[in-house]
């Protein structure tokens, strides 16, 4: 993954790091520093501003800027003379990335990566941008001209720099405030979903326009609205997007797994990197809708994606690697595209013609003279699980394996692993793949054992080195994983671990004003302590924590968790009403709190196991599965306790709020009740 490894240059300070992204730059002529007090001290002692460059291993434009500028001796000489240059992996330090990306947005810039920020020696930002070309390009100045201008302003106009810096720090320190308290209920959730549904593309799915991102928080929120209201238009918006993504070029039809996003509005041409967090959230959605629709396409894509995870993303220790690069041999997507002649060479006729017809392979190509296999035009020609077509795909996958592979970023991130562990658990239950549970348990145990110091999680692990302390997102996602395993397996160990992690969250991350800081109270000091409540590429930690708290309340029966979640909603929902799309994971937690189905199975015999198996195949996002081997295992105040006296056999109850159904004793009756196919005969 070292783009300048063949240069013969001596290694810089980044050679001592473990991040694959930082190691890509260890032979740059730039005198890079990793983030830390040493770099800030160097800036203070030499009276130079800081150039902060933030990227990640799978970022195409990060590679472009590195090749053009950071590997160039003349550009590097200017950087080294005028600046203390710091390189950061945004995946390893999302707290730093969040602060400085927010600063760039406050400067009126759209943002993106590579992120290039200019800082005073105390780390406070005063100007920035993203990708800067080496040479002048379409009205954009050359990077060296930018560097010289910024350095000149820093030294010649310190008052101007200080004014900008102070204004940015003040804005970054502000909390999101709403003028009015929130009074959100089911009607408001439905209105929000209707507004989002009107913004979706009725032809291709997703939001209108290009590029198209999976936007999994949006899709889940729409799906929840369908489950809550019974209105099929919400399900349709979600399934159209899932189907088009699963048939488009954004999906790897040979190897499995989904790319980061599509550059066009049809899901045809991907930005070819594959991220663990995207695939976790998409796999979770495939399982969620399959529980309702039994769409065979979603089963196929889930199986293929888990096969890809096993084959390419599992580390030797059992955790999941972070990403696969978009580039190989210096060209984006080269590993994934095909010519018709190569298809013919590998498959021969008539198989090549059959494959080409199904997967949109032509002599002209569908992408810059090449072909991205996809099923957007040919979905009606037959399913991908056709045995002969599967054989053809395996032959092409074997040929592709001989190509130069994209780089693998094999660091293990606790939050991304937590999302994937939970998704695999949900998929294992819905698709009846018990062996997948072992993959999830192995990954969970790796994080629990190897990425923990005492009861404190770390954030990033690679080659035996752990970056500590963890971020709030790490705890939120790993608690989600622990609760998923608890509900799927029915043990108490995972619940107890989740409760311990939640206690750490409450001790070290809770904000006295409501919600949770992103960083721990004993973490390295930054210019501000980040506390964003907005969803990003992954759901915001506050939204995940809120969903976890709702599950704690059901699984423990302790009313303190309901009090805690209600307090969290009081603090955070006012800003959610103003930000709309930006805090959907929090609104999804509110949906679970107001309308979620708590499925209580009482008993320990074969009938109870049958009921539990049925309960675990139901949509995980809107249900919580609690197993009580005996009636007295339920909390004393549980609303189902009043109905236990008349029970003569194992049974299941479906509780919503403080109301429980009468007991049901068959799987089908339970499924119908949860899916609202029959009215619930309830007693208060």
KEDREN-287484 format. One record per residue (C-alpha): residue in three letters; x, y negated, z negated. Coordinates in steps of 0.1 Angstrom, whole numbers, padded with zeros to 4 digits, always signed. Example, Ala and Ser with C-alpha at 12.3 -4.5 7.8 and 13.67 -1.06 7.14 Angstrom:
2
ALA+0123+0045-0078/SER+0137+0011-0071/
REM end
This chain:
684
UNK+0000+0000+0000/UNK+0031-0023+0000/UNK+0027-0044+0031/UNK+0063-0056+0029/UNK+0079-0025+0016/UNK+0101-0021+0047/UNK+0115-0056+0044/UNK+0146-0047+0023/UNK+0139-0076+0000/UNK+0145-0073-0037/UNK+0115-0068-0059/UNK+0100-0097-0078/UNK+0083-0097-0113/UNK+0052-0079-0099/UNK+0072-0047-0096/UNK+0067-0042-0133/UNK+0029-0043-0130/UNK+0006-0013-0124/UNK-0022-0029-0103/UNK-0019-0016-0067/UNK-0029-0051-0055/UNK+0000-0068-0074/UNK+0024-0041-0063/UNK+0015-0049-0027/UNK+0033-0082-0033/UNK+0063-0070-0052/UNK+0087-0075-0022/UNK+0073-0109-0012/UNK+0099-0137-0011/UNK+0075-0156-0032/UNK+0087-0158-0068/UNK+0054-0144-0082/UNK+0046-0143-0119/UNK+0018-0121-0133/UNK-0007-0140-0154/UNK+0006-0147-0189/UNK+0020-0172-0214/UNK+0054-0169-0198/UNK+0042-0183-0165/UNK+0024-0212-0182/UNK+0055-0220-0202/UNK+0076-0220-0170/UNK+0052-0245-0155/UNK+0054-0268-0186/UNK+0092-0266-0188/UNK+0098-0273-0151/UNK+0070-0299-0147/UNK+0055-0280-0118/UNK+0018-0273-0110/UNK+0006-0237-0108/UNK-0005-0221-0076/UNK-0029-0193-0087/UNK-0037-0167-0060/UNK-0064-0142-0068/UNK-0074-0113-0046/UNK-0079-0075-0046/UNK-0065-0045-0028/UNK-0093-0039-0004/UNK-0097-0076+0007/UNK-0090-0080+0044/UNK-0084-0118+0043/UNK-0061-0114+0013/UNK-0039-0092+0035/UNK-0040-0117+0063/UNK-0029-0146+0041/UNK-0002-0123+0026/UNK+0012-0114+0060/UNK+0010-0149+0074/UNK+0023-0168+0044/UNK+0035-0148+0014/UNK+0058-0126+0034/UNK+0072-0156+0053/UNK+0105-0169+0040/UNK+0098-0206+0050/UNK+0064-0207+0034/UNK+0076-0189+0003/UNK+0105-0214-0001/UNK+0080-0243-0002/UNK+0058-0224-0027/UNK+0088-0216-0049/UNK+0101-0251-0049/UNK+0069-0269-0056/UNK+0049-0245-0078/UNK+0049-0218-0104/UNK+0031-0191-0084/UNK+0009-0166-0102/UNK-0008-0136-0086/UNK-0039-0120-0102/UNK-0059-0089-0093/UNK-0095-0100-0097/UNK-0106-0065-0105/UNK-0081-0062-0133/UNK-0088-0097-0146/UNK-0124-0106-0137/UNK-0125-0130-0166/UNK-0098-0152-0150/UNK-0115-0148-0116/UNK-0148-0159-0130/UNK-0134-0191-0145/UNK-0116-0203-0115/UNK-0142-0192-0089/UNK-0167-0212-0110/UNK-0143-0242-0108/UNK-0141-0239-0070/UNK-0179-0239-0068/UNK-0179-0270-0089/UNK-0156-0286-0064/UNK-0183-0280-0038/UNK-0166-0251-0021/UNK-0184-0219-0012/UNK-0158-0195-0026/UNK-0145-0161-0017/UNK-0112-0143-0016/UNK-0084-0148-0015/UNK-0090-0175-0041/UNK-0063-0202-0041/UNK-0064-0226-0070/UNK-0041-0253-0082/UNK-0037-0258-0119/UNK-0020-0280-0144/UNK+0006-0263-0167/UNK-0021-0256-0193/UNK-0041-0236-0168/UNK-0068-0262-0161/UNK-0078-0264-0125/UNK-0078-0296-0104/UNK-0082-0284-0068/UNK-0085-0253-0047/UNK-0098-0233-0018/UNK-0098-0198-0004/UNK-0078-0187+0027/UNK-0054-0212+0041/UNK-0038-0205+0075/UNK-0001-0207+0080/UNK-0005-0230+0110/UNK-0031-0256+0117/UNK-0063-0239+0128/UNK-0097-0254+0139/UNK-0093-0285+0119/UNK-0078-0268+0089/UNK-0043-0280+0078/UNK-0013-0256+0076/UNK-0007-0240+0043/UNK+0026-0258+0038/UNK+0010-0291+0045/UNK-0016-0283+0018/UNK+0011-0274-0007/UNK+0031-0306-0001/UNK+0000-0327-0004/UNK-0012-0311-0036/UNK+0023-0313-0052/UNK+0026-0350-0042/UNK-0008-0359-0058/UNK+0001-0339-0089/UNK+0033-0360-0095/UNK+0023-0393-0080/UNK-0013-0396-0092/UNK-0015-0379-0126/UNK-0045-0400-0137/UNK-0065-0388-0107/UNK-0055-0352-0115/UNK-0064-0356-0151/UNK-0098-0370-0143/UNK-0107-0341-0120/UNK-0093-0316-0144/UNK-0112-0330-0174/UNK-0144-0331-0155/UNK-0141-0295-0144/UNK-0133-0283-0179/UNK-0163-0301-0192/UNK-0186-0285-0166/UNK-0171-0251-0171/UNK-0177-0254-0209/UNK-0213-0263-0205/UNK-0240-0236-0212/UNK-0269-0229-0190/UNK-0298-0247-0205/UNK-0335-0248-0196/UNK-0358-0276-0205/UNK-0387-0254-0215/UNK-0388-0221-0234/UNK-0396-0191-0213/UNK-0430-0174-0214/UNK-0425-0145-0190/UNK-0448-0116-0187/UNK-0459-0091-0161/UNK-0477-0117-0140/UNK-0445-0138-0138/UNK-0424-0107-0129/UNK-0449-0099-0101/UNK-0448-0135-0088/UNK-0410-0134-0087/UNK-0410-0101-0068/UNK-0436-0115-0043/UNK-0413-0145-0037/UNK-0383-0122-0031/UNK-0403-0099-0008/UNK-0411-0129+0014/UNK-0374-0135+0018/UNK-0366-0101+0031/UNK-0360-0091+0067/UNK-0391-0072+0079/UNK-0372-0056+0108/UNK-0337-0047+0094/UNK-0342-0049+0057/UNK-0322-0068+0032/UNK-0323-0105+0030/UNK-0326-0125+0062/UNK-0295-0133+0082/UNK-0259-0122+0082/UNK-0237-0110+0066/UNK-0259-0085+0048/UNK-0249-0072+0014/UNK-0267-0043-0003/UNK-0280-0066-0030/UNK-0289-0036-0052/UNK-0302-0057-0081/UNK-0327-0073-0057/UNK-0337-0039-0043/UNK-0342-0024-0078/UNK-0363-0054-0089/UNK-0386-0050-0058/UNK-0388-0013-0065/UNK-0398-0019-0101/UNK-0426-0043-0088/UNK-0439-0014-0066/UNK-0440+0009-0096/UNK-0456-0017-0118/UNK-0483-0029-0094/UNK-0488+0001-0071/UNK-0483-0023-0042/UNK-0465-0005-0014/UNK-0451-0036+0002/UNK-0425-0038-0026/UNK-0415-0001-0021/UNK-0414-0008+0017/UNK-0390-0037+0013/UNK-0367-0015-0007/UNK-0369+0017+0014/UNK-0365-0002+0047/UNK-0332-0016+0034/UNK-0320+0017+0020/UNK-0329+0035+0053/UNK-0313+0010+0076/UNK-0282+0010+0055/UNK-0281+0048+0055/UNK-0285+0049+0092/UNK-0263+0020+0101/UNK-0226+0017+0105/UNK-0222+0004+0070/UNK-0225+0040+0061/UNK-0196+0064+0069/UNK-0214+0091+0088/UNK-0184+0114+0089/UNK-0169+0110+0054/UNK-0198+0097+0033/UNK-0199+0065+0012/UNK-0210+0030+0020/UNK-0189+0000+0030/UNK-0189-0033+0011/UNK-0213-0052+0035/UNK-0223-0056+0071/UNK-0210-0086+0091/UNK-0241-0085+0114/UNK-0278-0086+0106/UNK-0285-0049+0116/UNK-0261-0031+0092/UNK-0241-0020+0122/UNK-0206-0035+0118/UNK-0192-0031+0082/UNK-0165-0049+0064/UNK-0148-0016+0061/UNK-0136-0015+0025/UNK-0154+0010+0002/UNK-0159-0002-0034/UNK-0168+0021-0062/UNK-0194-0003-0077/UNK-0213-0005-0044/UNK-0215+0032-0041/UNK-0226+0036-0077/UNK-0255+0012-0073/UNK-0266+0026-0040/UNK-0264+0062-0052/UNK-0285+0051-0082/UNK-0311+0036-0058/UNK-0312+0067-0036/UNK-0320+0088-0067/UNK-0345+0063-0079/UNK-0366+0062-0048/UNK-0362+0099-0041/UNK-0379+0106-0074/UNK-0409+0088-0059/UNK-0408+0095-0022/UNK-0388+0128-0017/UNK-0372+0112+0014/UNK-0348+0138+0028/UNK-0325+0112+0042/UNK-0318+0099+0007/UNK-0309+0134-0004/UNK-0286+0139+0025/UNK-0268+0106+0019/UNK-0265+0112-0019/UNK-0250+0146-0013/UNK-0225+0133+0013/UNK-0216+0103-0009/UNK-0209+0125-0040/UNK-0188+0148-0017/UNK-0168+0117-0007/UNK-0163+0107-0043/UNK-0150+0142-0051/UNK-0127+0143-0022/UNK-0113+0108-0021/UNK-0121+0088-0052/UNK-0115+0111-0082/UNK-0081+0107-0099/UNK-0062+0136-0112/UNK-0073+0127-0147/UNK-0110+0128-0138/UNK-0118+0091-0136/UNK-0129+0073-0105/UNK-0105+0051-0084/UNK-0117+0016-0076/UNK-0116+0011-0038/UNK-0105+0021-0004/UNK-0089-0006+0018/UNK-0106-0019+0049/UNK-0073-0020+0068/UNK-0048+0006+0081/UNK-0018+0000+0103/UNK-0026-0037+0099/UNK-0059-0035+0116/UNK-0093-0037+0100/UNK-0115-0006+0105/UNK-0089+0013+0126/UNK-0093+0044+0105/UNK-0131+0046+0111/UNK-0137+0037+0148/UNK-0137+0060+0178/UNK-0135+0060+0216/UNK-0157+0082+0237/UNK-0126+0099+0252/UNK-0114+0109+0217/UNK-0148+0123+0208/UNK-0147+0143+0241/UNK-0112+0155+0234/UNK-0121+0168+0199/UNK-0156+0183+0206/UNK-0155+0191+0243/UNK-0187+0192+0264/UNK-0217+0195+0259/UNK-0211+0189+0222/UNK-0195+0155+0228/UNK-0225+0143+0248/UNK-0249+0155+0221/UNK-0229+0138+0193/UNK-0226+0106+0214/UNK-0263+0104+0220/UNK-0271+0108+0183/UNK-0243+0085+0170/UNK-0243+0056+0195/UNK-0210+0065+0211/UNK-0204+0049+0246/UNK-0176+0042+0269/UNK-0180+0005+0263/UNK-0183+0008+0226/UNK-0205-0010+0201/UNK-0178-0029+0183/UNK-0149-0047+0201/UNK-0145-0019+0226/UNK-0146+0008+0199/UNK-0175+0028+0185/UNK-0188+0028+0149/UNK-0209+0059+0145/UNK-0244+0051+0134/UNK-0280+0064+0137/UNK-0298+0030+0141/UNK-0311+0039+0176/UNK-0313+0077+0173/UNK-0329+0085+0140/UNK-0357+0104+0157/UNK-0333+0128+0175/UNK-0329+0150+0144/UNK-0316+0149+0109/UNK-0279+0148+0100/UNK-0283+0181+0081/UNK-0287+0200+0114/UNK-0261+0228+0110/UNK-0246+0224+0144/UNK-0243+0186+0141/UNK-0227+0191+0107/UNK-0201+0213+0123/UNK-0193+0186+0148/UNK-0190+0160+0121/UNK-0166+0182+0102/UNK-0144+0186+0133/UNK-0142+0148+0137/UNK-0136+0143+0100/UNK-0106+0167+0103/UNK-0093+0148+0133/UNK-0097+0115+0114/UNK-0078+0129+0084/UNK-0047+0130+0107/UNK-0048+0092+0111/UNK-0030+0067+0088/UNK-0053+0064+0058/UNK-0064+0031+0043/UNK-0048+0023+0010/UNK-0064+0036-0022/UNK-0066+0014-0052/UNK-0064+0041-0078/UNK-0067+0021-0110/UNK-0096+0032-0132/UNK-0119+0004-0144/UNK-0142+0012-0173/UNK-0172-0009-0161/UNK-0172+0005-0126/UNK-0167+0040-0139/UNK-0197+0035-0163/UNK-0219+0025-0134/UNK-0208+0055-0113/UNK-0212+0080-0142/UNK-0247+0068-0149/UNK-0256+0070-0112/UNK-0242+0106-0109/UNK-0262+0117-0139/UNK-0294+0102-0125/UNK-0287+0118-0091/UNK-0278+0152-0107/UNK-0312+0153-0124/UNK-0333+0142-0094/UNK-0315+0162-0067/UNK-0311+0193-0090/UNK-0273+0193-0089/UNK-0262+0205-0124/UNK-0225+0206-0113/UNK-0226+0169-0108/UNK-0232+0165-0145/UNK-0198+0180-0151/UNK-0182+0154-0128/UNK-0199+0127-0149/UNK-0190+0142-0182/UNK-0154+0146-0172/UNK-0151+0110-0161/UNK-0169+0099-0193/UNK-0145+0118-0215/UNK-0116+0104-0196/UNK-0127+0068-0204/UNK-0137+0077-0239/UNK-0103+0093-0247/UNK-0077+0078-0225/UNK-0091+0042-0222/UNK-0098+0037-0259/UNK-0077+0024-0287/UNK-0095+0033-0319/UNK-0131+0023-0313/UNK-0121-0004-0288/UNK-0123+0002-0251/UNK-0098-0010-0225/UNK-0107-0024-0191/UNK-0082-0010-0166/UNK-0060+0021-0166/UNK-0033+0032-0142/UNK-0003+0055-0147/UNK-0008+0058-0184/UNK-0010+0020-0190/UNK-0042+0005-0204/UNK-0051-0031-0202/UNK-0068-0042-0235/UNK-0091-0054-0248/UNK-0121-0045-0227/UNK-0147-0069-0213/UNK-0183-0070-0222/UNK-0191-0054-0189/UNK-0170-0024-0198/UNK-0191-0018-0230/UNK-0223-0025-0212/UNK-0217-0001-0184/UNK-0202+0027-0205/UNK-0231+0025-0230/UNK-0254+0028-0200/UNK-0234+0060-0190/UNK-0236+0074-0225/UNK-0274+0068-0227/UNK-0278+0084-0193/UNK-0259+0115-0205/UNK-0279+0115-0237/UNK-0312+0116-0219/UNK-0301+0141-0193/UNK-0284+0166-0217/UNK-0304+0159-0248/UNK-0275+0157-0272/UNK-0269+0132-0300/UNK-0231+0128-0295/UNK-0235+0105-0265/UNK-0261+0084-0283/UNK-0238+0081-0314/UNK-0210+0070-0291/UNK-0232+0044-0275/UNK-0242+0031-0309/UNK-0206+0027-0319/UNK-0197+0008-0287/UNK-0228-0014-0292/UNK-0215-0022-0328/UNK-0182-0033-0313/UNK-0200-0054-0288/UNK-0220-0071-0315/UNK-0189-0077-0336/UNK-0165-0090-0310/UNK-0185-0104-0281/UNK-0218-0117-0294/UNK-0224-0154-0289/UNK-0240-0173-0318/UNK-0261-0192-0292/UNK-0275-0159-0277/UNK-0262-0133-0253/UNK-0226-0121-0251/UNK-0193-0136-0241/UNK-0175-0119-0213/UNK-0143-0116-0233/UNK-0136-0105-0269/UNK-0131-0129-0298/UNK-0095-0116-0301/UNK-0086-0116-0264/UNK-0060-0138-0249/UNK-0071-0175-0250/UNK-0082-0190-0216/UNK-0092-0225-0208/UNK-0128-0216-0216/UNK-0144-0184-0229/UNK-0165-0172-0200/UNK-0201-0166-0206/UNK-0219-0161-0173/UNK-0254-0147-0173/UNK-0257-0144-0135/UNK-0255-0111-0116/UNK-0225-0107-0092/UNK-0214-0077-0072/UNK-0223-0057-0103/UNK-0252-0065-0127/UNK-0243-0091-0153/UNK-0233-0076-0187/UNK-0262-0094-0205/UNK-0287-0077-0181/UNK-0272-0043-0187/UNK-0270-0048-0224/UNK-0306-0059-0225/UNK-0316-0026-0207/UNK-0295-0006-0231/UNK-0311-0022-0261/UNK-0346-0012-0249/UNK-0334+0024-0246/UNK-0318+0022-0281/UNK-0352+0012-0295/UNK-0369+0042-0279/UNK-0342+0068-0286/UNK-0335+0059-0322/UNK-0369+0047-0333/UNK-0352+0018-0352/UNK-0372-0014-0349/UNK-0340-0035-0353/UNK-0333-0028-0316/UNK-0366-0043-0306/UNK-0359-0073-0327/UNK-0325-0076-0311/UNK-0337-0073-0275/UNK-0365-0098-0282/UNK-0340-0123-0296/UNK-0318-0118-0265/UNK-0348-0125-0243/UNK-0356-0157-0262/UNK-0321-0169-0257/UNK-0316-0160-0220/UNK-0349-0158-0202/UNK-0353-0196-0200/UNK-0323-0198-0177/UNK-0335-0168-0158/UNK-0367-0186-0149/UNK-0346-0213-0133/UNK-0320-0191-0116/UNK-0345-0167-0100/UNK-0325-0143-0079/UNK-0294-0147-0100/UNK-0305-0128-0131/UNK-0326-0099-0118/UNK-0308-0074-0140/UNK-0321-0093-0171/UNK-0356-0094-0155/UNK-0354-0057-0149/UNK-0347-0052-0186/UNK-0379-0073-0193/UNK-0398-0050-0170/UNK-0385-0019-0189/UNK-0395-0036-0222/UNK-0430-0044-0211/UNK-0440-0015-0189/UNK-0414+0013-0192/UNK-0426+0048-0199/UNK-0412+0065-0230/UNK-0415+0103-0224/UNK-0415+0122-0256/UNK-0411+0160-0254/UNK-0418+0178-0287/UNK-0407+0214-0291/UNK-0377+0237-0285/UNK-0391+0267-0266/UNK-0391+0275-0229/UNK-0422+0253-0223/UNK-0404+0223-0239/UNK-0374+0229-0216/UNK-0397+0230-0186/UNK-0413+0197-0196/UNK-0379+0182-0202/UNK-0367+0193-0168/UNK-0397+0176-0152/UNK-0392+0144-0172/UNK-0356+0141-0160/UNK-0367+0142-0124/UNK-0389+0111-0128/UNK-0377+0076-0119/UNK-0349+0068-0144/UNK-0352+0030-0141/UNK-0387+0029-0155/UNK-0386+0058-0180/UNK-0368+0069-0211/UNK-0367+0106-0221/UNK-0367+0115-0257/UNK-0365+0151-0269/UNK-0377+0159-0305/UNK-0372+0196-0312/UNK-0396+0193-0341/UNK-0423+0168-0348/UNK-0406+0156-0379/UNK-0376+0146-0358/UNK-0396+0116-0345/UNK-0393+0084-0365/UNK-0420+0080-0391/UNK-0434+0049-0374/UNK-0434+0065-0339/UNK-0469+0062-0323/UNK-0468+0098-0312/UNK-0466+0111-0348/UNK-0503+0107-0354/UNK-0511+0132-0326/UNK-0487+0160-0338/UNK-0510+0175-0364/UNK-0534+0190-0338/UNK-0506+0204-0316/UNK-0504+0242-0313/UNK-0476+0243-0287/UNK-0448+0223-0271/UNK-0461+0192-0254/UNK-0451+0158-0239/UNK-0465+0123-0246/UNK-0461+0093-0225/UNK-0459+0061-0245/UNK-0460+0025-0233/UNK-0456-0002-0259/UNK-0473+0010-0290/UNK-0498+0033-0272/UNK-0492+0070-0264/UNK-0512+0093-0242/UNK-0528+0125-0254/UNK-0504+0154-0252/UNK-0499+0172-0219/UNK-0485+0207-0216/UNK-0477+0212-0179/UNK-0450+0196-0157/UNK-0475+0184-0131/UNK-0497+0168-0157/UNK-0466+0149-0170/UNK-0455+0138-0136/UNK-0490+0126-0126/UNK-0492+0107-0159/UNK-0459+0089-0156/UNK-0464+0081-0119/UNK-0498+0067-0128/UNK-0516+0092-0105/UNK-0542+0097-0132/UNK-0554+0073-0159/UNK-0538+0078-0193/UNK-0562+0089-0219/UNK-0546+0070-0248/UNK-0552+0065-0284/UNK-0538+0035-0302/
REM end
